[in-house]
Each structure stands twice: as C-alpha cells, then as structure tokens.
Amino acid sequence: MNITKFRNTENALKIRRASGFTLIELLVVLVILTLLAGLVGPKVLDQLGGAKSKTAKIQISEIEQSLDLFKLDVGRYPSDAEGLRALVERPATAQGWTAPYLKKGLPTDPWGAAYLYKNPGRHGGPDVFSLGADGKPGGDGENADVYN
C-alpha cells in the first residue's frame, strides 16, 4: 500500500509541473511583447498624428466654404477685427448677413485651440489656419502649421 501511495504522489507532482510555465518561458514572452510594442507603437502613433492634421484640413475647408457664403451675402470677407466670429454672430457692419454660416458654432482644431484668421492672407484671400500641436508658428510633422 505504501508503494501505491508513493506512485500516486509522484504522478501528481509530474502533472502539476507539466501544467505551469517556467520563469524563462515567461521572460521570453515578455521580451517578444516588448519588442513588438516598440516596433508597432510608434507606427500607430504616427498614424494618429496624421489623422489630426487631416481633420484640421477638413475643418478648415468647411470654414472656407462658410467664408465664401458670407462673402456672397455681405459682399466681402470678414475683417481681421471681426474674425471667424462673424460666421456665427452678426457683426454690426455686415449688411446682408442672413444666418449663422456655421450651424454648430466655431470648431476648435484637433489640438483644442481656436482656428486663426487673417485677411488678407498669404495669397491675397483670407487665411484660415491652425498652429499645429505645439501652438507655435512653423514646426515639422504634427507641430507644422495647417493652412487652407
């Protein structure tokens, strides 16, 4: 009876050892996951950043269309003093202003800042732009200015 009891205990230990992972196996898996995160993570973040710049360009395009509607009704683009606010609130000097040209109000850029407006702009017409992620003129990548 002692021999049977010994064999059952030995089998139980073998089963228990076979069902777990060793420390080396766990470390290898962690190293592989870390390498994958290091390679894939920056690519995903670059795509996310590019999406913000694309969103800014789309929003600027919508604001431009609203500016064109304002010009059709009023006969001119808003002045620098009136700014983009003229698209949602009637300026005192705007004869012919018919409605808010941006129904949902002025959007903020994808980085949370207000879009900037300059009239006349770089090429004679009005400029609508964002200063990018850093909020400063110039820059590269996500920090680059986004113009119409």
N, C-alpha and C positions, 0 to 999 in steps of 0.2 A: 504494500500500500504506500510505502514511502517513495518507492521508485515512480509510481504513477503520479503522485503529488509533485515530485520534482520535475517530471516531464511536462506537466500542465503549467507549472510556473515558468519553465524555460520557454515554452511556446508563447505564453502570454507576453514575456519580455521581448521576444522576437517580433511579435505583431505590433507591440507598442513602438519599438524602434523604427520599424518599417513605415509606420503611418505618419511620421513627422518629418520636418525639414531640418537639415543641418544648418549651422551658422554660416558656413561657407556658401551653401546654396542661396541663402537669404541675401548675403552680401553681393553675390554675383547678380542677382535680380535687381538689387538696389542700384548697383553700378550701371547696369543696362538702362534702367529707367532714367537715371540722372543724365546719361549721355543722350538719350532720346529727347528729354526735356531741353537740354542745352542746344540741340540742333534744331528742333521743331519750334520751340518757344519764340525765338527772335523772328522767324518767318511769319508766325501768326501775328505777332505784334506789329510787324511792318505792314501787313495787310490791313490791320485795324486802323493804323495811322493813315494809310492811303484812302481808306473809306471816309475818314473825316474830311480830308481835302476834297474828295469828290462831292461829299454832301455840301460843303461850303460853296463849291462851284454851282451846284444845282440851285441852292437857295439864292445866290447872287443873281442867277439867271431869272428867277421868279421876281426878284426885286426890280431888275432891269425892265421886265415886262410891265410891272406896275408903274415904273417911272415913265415909260412910253405912253401909257394910258393917261397919266397925269398931264403929260405934255399935250396930248390930243385935246383934253378938256380945258386946260388952263392956257395953253399956248406957249408954255415954257417949262423947263425943268425946275425943280425946287432949288432955291438958292442955298449956299452953304449954311446960312443962318437958319433957314427952315429945315434943312437936312431931311433925313428919311422920315422924320416925324410927320412931314407933310403928306405922307401916303396914308396915314391913319387918322390924323386930326387936321381939320381945315385951317390953313393959315389965313390970317386976316387979309393978306394982299392977294389971295388966289381967287380971282373972279372965274366962275365956271366950274369950280371944284364940285363934283357931283356925289361922291361917295367915298367911303374908305376904300382905298385901292388894294390894301392887304387885309382881307377879311379876318384873319386870325391874329392880327397885330404884327408888330415888327419881330421877326425871329432873331434869336442870338446865334452866333456862329457855333460850330460843334464844340468849341473850347469854352463856351459860356460868355464870351464877350460880345458887345454890340458891333454890328457891321458899321463901317465908316463910310462917309460920303464926301466927295469933293467935286465941285462944279465950278469952273471947267476942270476936267481931269487931264490925264497924261496925253490923250489924243484929241482933245477939244471937247468931247462929250463928257457926260458925268461919269465918275468912277465910283463904283461900289466895291469895297474890299474888306478883307479880314487880315489881321497881322499874324495869323497862324497861332501855333501852340504857345510860343514864347511871349506873344503880345507886344513884340518889338519889331520895328521896320527891318526888312531884309531877312536873312536866315536861309538855311538849307533844310530840305526834307520837310518834316512836319512843322518846322519853325518858319518856313517860307511864307511870304505874303501870298494871298489868293485874291486875284483881281478879276474883274469882268472882262 
